[in-house]
């Protein structure tokens, strides 16, 4: 028997959300590592 189309659509949505979450996380880490440095206070 053929699986209903709803199952495939749900799976695709879950995979896309996970992939976007992964990419955003990597982008955030790169931004934090290569972003502007906070000035050091010399006291």
Secondary structure, 3 states (H helix, E strand, C coil): CCCCHHHHHHHHHHHHHHHHHHHHHHHHHHHHHHCCCCCCCCC
